[in-house]
Amino acid sequence: MHLQPHHRIAILLHNGITGAKGKTGLALLRYSQNPIAVVVDETCADQSIQELTGINRDVPIVATMAAALHYQPDVLAIGLAPSGGRLPEPWLEDVRVAIAAGLNVMNGLHTYFNDDPTLTKYLDRTRYPDQWIWDMRQEIPGLSVGSGKARDLNHCRRVLAVGTDMAVGKMSTCIELDRATQAKGLRSQLIATGQTALMLGAPGIALDAVRVDFAAGAVEQAVLDHSAQNDVLYVEGQGSLLNPASTATLPLLRGTQPTHLVLVHKINLERIQHFPDFTIPPMQEVINLYETVAHAGGTYRAPRMVGIALNTFGVSEDEARNAISNLSETTGLPCTDVVRFSPSPILDVILNT
């Protein structure tokens, strides 16, 4: 099962264009190199993607999957991350309509569509022999524990995005840096660690589907697999050392053995999202925390925090530029919004250290 460049994607995004659970679908709209045929969102039907999101893509929005079939998609991508990891029944019906019409399905939820007979019974291998359902949040076979081998990859920079919280823009930061690196004629690769980057076609793993004992080893293997042919690897960050629900950051640090760290933060975010009793320390303390944990008192090489990627979505350009300037002044590090402005201030440091 593979997404091909010619595949036209329909994104299931009910309540996700303007709600809080549509991060995957919005990332596909912003970054997918496949044609996006249509978006399914019952709350925003017939409105403008550009006006609603600021993403420069002209894609129709319809209320149901039945209406989406008019636009001749080949693949349905689940662009939502609902609480509990399962789609409510009315939205599952949209998935059934897609499968029955012969569409392939990319599913990044914790619940597996291939294990649901109410969905798989609509597969028709006679009419659609190559049809597939990709449940991507699965542990790959043959994993082993981490061994720190990535630290010996002296020819290949390994850049890990780390965050002050979950959902602040770590994947987008890596994508923008990767693209800017390639634009300079260098060989670079995004290493996916979550379902959205996998949907975008990046190699890697769904880290939150890997048993904790093998998590660092899974990251390490992905890095080793792509180091020889690249000058820079950008490893997608997950979670945060500051978030009480997050366990993904430490295996990323150990498996990647990063040479460079980029701190990702969301403007005006002072408390951990969904855990308001936990405050985010001053940026310099966060920087010290990540560098200290990565170095582990000298056990590992000391990566350098090379910049701050500030997510300024939702504020004016003047407020964004002022916040960037203030963070750069207080930390002594280059700071930019890599999506809104340019990744160059951070990239210049990566490529020159």
C-alpha positions in Angstrom: 0.0 0.0 0.0 1.6 3.2 -1.1 0.4 6.8 -1.8 1.4 7.6 -5.4 2.0 11.1 -6.7 -1.0 11.0 -8.9 -3.4 10.1 -6.2 -6.1 12.7 -5.5 -6.8 13.0 -1.8 -10.1 13.7 0.0 -9.6 14.8 3.6 -12.1 13.8 6.2 -12.0 16.9 8.5 -15.4 17.3 10.2 -15.2 20.2 12.7 -11.5 20.3 12.1 -11.0 23.2 9.8 -11.8 25.7 12.6 -11.7 23.3 15.5 -8.9 21.9 17.6 -8.7 18.4 16.3 -7.8 18.9 12.6 -4.1 19.3 12.8 -3.4 16.4 10.5 -5.8 17.5 7.8 -4.6 21.1 7.9 -1.0 19.9 7.5 -2.0 17.9 4.5 -3.6 21.0 3.0 -0.5 23.0 3.7 2.2 20.5 2.7 1.0 17.6 0.7 2.5 17.4 -2.8 -0.5 15.3 -3.9 -3.5 17.1 -5.4 -6.1 17.7 -2.7 -9.4 17.0 -4.5 -11.9 17.9 -1.7 -12.3 18.4 2.0 -15.2 16.9 3.9 -16.3 19.1 6.8 -20.0 19.5 7.7 -19.4 22.7 9.6 -17.7 24.6 6.8 -19.3 23.3 3.6 -19.1 25.7 0.6 -16.7 28.1 2.4 -13.2 29.0 1.4 -10.2 27.1 2.6 -8.0 30.2 2.0 -10.3 32.5 4.0 -10.8 30.0 6.9 -7.1 28.9 7.3 -4.9 31.2 5.4 -3.5 28.2 3.5 -3.0 29.2 -0.2 -4.9 26.2 -1.7 -8.2 26.4 -3.6 -10.0 23.2 -2.5 -13.8 22.7 -2.3 -15.4 21.9 1.0 -18.4 19.6 1.1 -20.6 18.3 3.9 -20.5 14.5 3.2 -18.3 11.9 1.6 -21.1 11.2 -0.8 -20.8 14.7 -2.1 -17.0 14.4 -2.2 -17.1 11.6 -4.7 -18.1 14.1 -7.4 -14.5 15.4 -7.3 -13.1 12.0 -8.1 -10.7 11.4 -5.2 -8.6 8.2 -5.1 -7.7 8.3 -1.4 -9.5 9.3 1.8 -7.2 10.7 4.4 -8.5 10.8 8.0 -7.5 14.3 8.9 -8.9 14.2 12.5 -7.6 13.2 15.9 -10.8 12.8 17.9 -10.7 12.2 21.7 -10.4 8.5 22.3 -8.9 7.8 18.9 -12.2 6.7 17.3 -14.5 8.4 14.8 -18.1 8.9 15.9 -20.6 6.7 13.9 -21.8 9.4 11.5 -18.2 10.0 10.4 -17.5 6.3 10.1 -20.4 6.2 7.7 -18.4 8.6 5.5 -15.5 6.1 5.6 -17.9 3.3 4.5 -19.1 5.4 1.6 -15.4 5.9 0.5 -14.5 2.3 0.8 -17.6 1.1 -1.1 -16.7 3.6 -3.9 -13.2 2.0 -4.3 -11.2 4.7 -2.5 -8.0 3.8 -0.6 -7.9 5.0 3.0 -5.0 6.5 5.0 -5.9 6.1 8.7 -3.7 7.7 11.4 -6.0 6.9 14.3 -5.2 4.6 17.2 -8.1 2.4 16.2 -7.4 0.2 13.2 -9.9 0.2 10.3 -8.6 -3.2 9.1 -9.8 -4.7 12.3 -13.3 -3.3 11.9 -15.6 -5.7 10.0 -18.3 -2.9 9.6 -15.7 -1.2 7.4 -13.8 -4.0 5.7 -17.0 -5.7 4.5 -17.2 -2.8 2.0 -14.0 -3.8 0.3 -14.6 -5.3 -3.1 -11.4 -7.0 -4.3 -13.1 -8.1 -7.5 -13.9 -4.6 -8.6 -11.0 -2.9 -6.9 -8.2 -5.5 -6.6 -5.5 -2.9 -5.6 -7.6 -1.1 -3.0 -5.9 -0.7 0.4 -6.5 0.6 3.9 -3.4 1.8 5.6 -3.5 1.8 9.4 -0.2 3.6 9.9 -0.1 3.7 13.7 1.6 0.3 14.1 4.9 -0.9 15.4 7.2 -2.0 12.6 8.6 -5.6 13.0 12.2 -6.4 13.9 12.9 -3.6 16.3 15.6 -3.7 18.9 16.6 -1.4 21.8 18.6 1.7 21.3 22.4 1.6 21.2 23.5 5.2 20.7 25.0 4.3 17.3 23.7 7.5 15.7 26.4 9.5 17.6 29.0 8.1 15.2 27.4 9.6 12.1 29.9 12.4 11.9 29.1 13.1 8.2 25.4 13.8 8.8 23.9 16.6 10.8 20.9 15.4 12.9 18.5 18.2 13.8 15.8 17.4 16.3 12.8 19.7 16.9 11.9 19.9 20.6 8.9 21.8 22.1 7.6 23.7 25.0 4.4 21.6 24.5 2.6 19.3 22.2 1.0 20.7 19.1 3.1 23.8 18.8 4.6 23.2 15.3 7.5 20.8 15.5 6.6 19.0 12.3 6.0 22.2 10.3 9.4 23.5 11.5 11.2 20.4 10.3 9.3 20.5 6.9 10.2 24.1 6.3 13.9 23.6 7.3 14.1 20.5 5.1 12.7 22.3 2.1 14.9 25.3 2.6 18.0 23.0 2.9 17.1 21.2 -0.4 16.6 24.6 -2.0 20.3 25.3 -1.3 21.3 22.1 -3.2 22.1 20.0 -0.1 20.8 16.5 0.5 18.3 16.4 3.4 15.5 14.2 4.6 12.6 14.7 7.0 12.3 11.7 9.3 8.6 11.1 10.3 7.7 10.1 13.8 4.0 10.7 13.6 1.1 9.9 11.4 0.8 13.2 9.6 4.4 13.2 8.3 3.9 9.6 7.2 0.8 10.7 5.2 3.0 13.3 3.6 5.3 10.6 2.3 8.2 11.0 4.7 10.0 7.8 5.8 10.0 6.9 9.5 7.8 5.5 12.2 4.6 6.1 14.2 6.5 6.5 17.5 3.5 6.4 19.7 2.7 2.9 18.5 6.1 1.6 19.5 6.5 -0.2 22.9 8.6 2.0 25.2 11.5 -0.4 25.4 12.0 -0.2 21.6 11.2 3.5 21.1 14.8 4.8 21.1 15.8 1.9 18.9 13.1 2.6 16.4 14.2 6.2 16.1 17.8 5.2 15.9 17.1 2.7 13.1 15.2 5.3 11.1 18.1 7.7 11.4 20.7 5.1 10.5 18.6 4.0 7.4 18.8 7.5 5.9 22.1 8.9 7.1 24.4 7.7 4.4 22.7 9.5 1.5 22.0 12.8 3.3 23.9 15.8 4.6 21.2 16.7 7.1 18.3 14.8 8.8 15.4 16.7 10.3 13.8 14.5 12.9 10.2 15.4 13.6 9.7 16.1 17.3 6.9 14.7 19.5 5.5 15.9 22.8 7.6 17.9 25.3 9.7 17.2 28.4 7.4 19.8 30.1 4.1 18.1 29.4 3.0 15.6 32.1 1.3 13.4 29.4 4.3 13.1 27.1 6.8 10.3 27.0 8.1 10.6 23.4 10.8 13.2 23.8 13.5 11.2 25.6 13.6 8.3 23.1 13.8 10.9 20.3 16.8 12.5 22.0 18.5 9.1 22.7 17.7 7.6 19.3 18.7 10.6 17.2 21.8 11.6 19.1 21.2 15.1 17.7 23.9 17.4 16.7 21.5 20.4 16.7 18.3 21.2 18.6 15.6 23.6 17.5 13.1 24.8 20.2 9.5 25.3 19.0 7.1 27.5 20.9 3.7 29.0 20.4 3.3 32.7 20.9 1.6 33.7 24.2 1.6 30.1 25.4 2.3 30.4 29.2 0.8 27.1 30.5 0.8 23.6 29.2 -2.3 23.1 27.0 -4.9 20.8 28.7 -2.8 21.0 31.9 -3.2 24.7 33.0 -1.7 23.9 36.5 1.7 23.5 34.8 3.5 26.7 33.7 6.1 26.9 30.9 9.4 28.2 32.3 11.3 31.1 30.8 12.8 30.2 27.4 16.4 30.2 28.7 15.5 27.6 31.3 13.8 25.4 28.7 16.9 25.7 26.5 19.1 24.7 29.4 16.8 21.8 30.2 16.9 20.3 26.7 20.6 20.7 26.3 21.3 19.2 29.7 19.1 16.2 29.2 20.5 15.6 25.7 24.1 15.8 27.1 23.3 13.6 30.2 26.2 14.9 32.2 28.7 14.1 29.5 27.5 10.6 28.6 26.5 11.9 25.2 27.8 14.6 23.0 26.4 18.0 23.7 24.1 19.2 21.0 23.6 22.9 20.5 20.3 24.7 20.6 20.6 26.7 17.4 17.3 28.7 17.3 13.7 29.2 18.3 10.9 28.5 15.9 8.0 30.7 17.1 4.5 29.8 16.0 2.8 33.2 15.6 -0.4 32.0 14.1 -3.4 34.2 15.2 -1.6 37.4 15.9 -0.8 40.4 13.8 2.4 40.7 11.9 3.6 43.5 14.1 3.0 41.5 17.3 4.7 38.5 15.7 7.8 40.4 14.7 8.0 42.1 18.2 7.7 38.7 19.9 10.4 37.2 17.7 12.7 40.2 18.3 12.2 39.9 22.1 12.9 36.2 22.2 16.0 36.6 20.1 17.3 39.3 22.4 16.6 37.5 25.7 18.0 34.1 24.6 20.8 35.3 22.2 19.5 32.8 19.6 18.0 33.4 16.2 14.2 33.3 16.2 11.7 33.2 13.4 8.3 31.9 12.4 9.5 29.4 9.8 6.0 29.2 8.2 5.0 32.9 8.2 8.4 34.4 7.5 11.5 32.4 6.7 13.5 29.5 8.2 16.8 31.1 7.1 17.9 32.6 10.4 17.9 29.1 12.0 19.0 27.2 8.9 22.1 29.5 8.5 23.3 28.4 12.0 22.6 24.7 11.3 24.6 24.7 8.1 27.5 26.7 9.5 28.1 24.7 12.7 
